[in-house]
Amino acid sequence: HTPCPTRRSPLAALLSGAASLASRQSLDTDDHDRAWQLLDTAAATAREAGSPALTVEVLTGRVEVLCEVGRPELALA
């Protein structure tokens, strides 16, 4: 099943926000791999939603993960 086109974008935005929040919780528990996976989900759904703000939120989350694992230089790439 897929949502009708008028509901797809708002639903994607909701999922992106939820995945971003879950990634922060994973980061708080030092589960960096899970945080990154959740950010992948958040990025895909942010694109589906067509939301630049959500995309920036995902990128910020990725920078935070890279800093947590001691690789901040990769955030500049």
Salt bridges, closest charged atoms under 4 A:
ASP40 OD1 - ARG62 NH2 2.60
GLU48 OE2 - ARG8 NE 2.59
GLU64 OE1 - ARG24 NH1 2.79
GLU73 OE2 - ARG71 NE 2.68
